[in-house]
Amino acid sequence: MEFYEVINNRHIVRDWKDKCVSPEILERVISAGLKAPTHDHARNWEFIVLQNEQDKAIALQFVKAWSATQEEINAIFVMKTTVQKMYAYAMPRQYTMLQNAPYVIIPLFKGSTGIFHASSVNGLNSFASIWCVVENIFLAATAEGLACSMRIPVGEEGKKVTAALGVPIEYMMPCYIGIGYPVEDAAVPEQIDYTAEQKMHFGKW
Ligand SMILES: Cc1cc2nc3c(=O)[nH]c(=O)nc-3n(C[C@H](O)[C@H](O)[C@H](O)COP(=O)(O)O)c2cc1C
């Protein structure tokens, strides 16, 4: 796939085909993650790979699944704004978009403590680096004809997950990533589209 095609085709997907992802493809996608820029030259990143139902269920036990019907959810998010429409679609799928994905990846970065007391943007370097890794994974998955779902753990959720998975205390998870083949008619929630021209400020703001 041509580079800008990958960029334009990448979307967060939450519904999957019942189709396995080969371990070779998964390795290529994780390898792309490892090519991301890094602040400390050590690439202090690890990846927990979850494939079977039980392992995924252990990692996902702290994800609050919504039991409301789509009608009830639509009534909460009155479906007026782009953001509300996205929430109405995404929130009921927070558990299934991971549990039903052929693979769930938990990326981990070292240096979790410093980011809570960052006095400048520099203190966020380990956090910034892992997000470069995550984006490389998204793009590589897209190039392979796959897609990713992604959830940010809320409150203490991340700490509970890493403890349940035996992760050393100095590592932190930025997100969960589901990887799989998207269903043919995978929903692409409406986005607010901007042109580069609208966002560029030449010389000064
Ligand atoms: C920092 C960040 C946090 C996000 N958190 C979640 C999340 O917790 N659950 C979810 O379903 N999607 C989450 N998303 C995905 C966004 O909903 C999605 O990227 C956005 O709607 C744009 O759609 P696109 O990625 O398909 O272009 C997150 C994305 C980012 C960048």
The ligand as a Tripos MOL2 file, in Angstrom:
@<TRIPOS>MOLECULE
LIG
   31    33     1     0     0
SMALL
NO_CHARGES

@<TRIPOS>ATOM
      1 C1         -5.2880    9.6980   22.8760 C.3       1 LIG1
      2 C2         -6.4370    8.9350   22.2950 C.ar      1 LIG1
      3 C3         -7.3480    8.3160   23.1400 C.ar      1 LIG1
      4 C4         -8.3810    7.5190   22.6210 C.ar      1 LIG1
      5 N1         -9.1820    6.8170   23.4740 N.ar      1 LIG1
      6 C5        -10.0730    5.9400   22.9680 C.ar      1 LIG1
      7 C6        -10.7850    5.0550   23.8380 C.ar      1 LIG1
      8 O1        -10.5710    5.0180   25.0680 O.2       1 LIG1
      9 N2        -11.7050    4.2300   23.2710 N.ar      1 LIG1
     10 C7        -11.9570    4.2070   21.9300 C.ar      1 LIG1
     11 O2        -12.8030    3.4330   21.4900 O.2       1 LIG1
     12 N3        -11.2700    5.0080   21.0750 N.ar      1 LIG1
     13 C8        -10.3330    5.8620   21.5620 C.ar      1 LIG1
     14 N4         -9.5990    6.6560   20.7120 N.ar      1 LIG1
     15 C9         -9.8360    6.5790   19.2570 C.3       1 LIG1
     16 C10       -10.5530    7.8100   18.7480 C.3       1 LIG1
     17 O3        -11.9320    7.7120   19.0520 O.3       1 LIG1
     18 C11       -10.3480    7.9040   17.2410 C.3       1 LIG1
     19 O4         -8.9620    7.9550   16.9810 O.3       1 LIG1
     20 C12       -11.0180    9.1490   16.6900 C.3       1 LIG1
     21 O5        -12.4260    8.9870   16.7120 O.3       1 LIG1
     22 C13       -10.5740    9.4250   15.2690 C.3       1 LIG1
     23 O6        -10.9050    8.3500   14.4410 O.3       1 LIG1
     24 P1         -9.8110    7.6190   13.5450 P.3       1 LIG1
     25 O7         -8.6890    7.1960   14.4670 O.co2     1 LIG1
     26 O8        -10.5420    6.4520   12.9770 O.co2     1 LIG1
     27 O9         -9.3510    8.6060   12.5430 O.co2     1 LIG1
     28 C14        -8.5700    7.4440   21.2090 C.ar      1 LIG1
     29 C15        -7.6720    8.1170   20.3680 C.ar      1 LIG1
     30 C16        -6.6120    8.8220   20.8920 C.ar      1 LIG1
     31 C17        -5.6210    9.4740   19.9600 C.3       1 LIG1
@<TRIPOS>BOND
     1     1     2 1
     2     2     3 ar
     3     2    30 ar
     4     3     4 ar
     5     4     5 ar
     6     4    28 ar
     7     5     6 ar
     8     6     7 ar
     9     6    13 1
    10     7     8 2
    11     7     9 ar
    12     9    10 ar
    13    10    11 2
    14    10    12 ar
    15    12    13 ar
    16    13    14 ar
    17    14    15 1
    18    14    28 ar
    19    15    16 1
    20    16    17 1
    21    16    18 1
    22    18    19 1
    23    18    20 1
    24    20    21 1
    25    20    22 1
    26    22    23 1
    27    23    24 1
    28    24    25 2
    29    24    26 1
    30    24    27 1
    31    28    29 ar
    32    29    30 ar
    33    30    31 1
@<TRIPOS>SUBSTRUCTURE
     1 LIG1         1 GROUP 0 **** ****
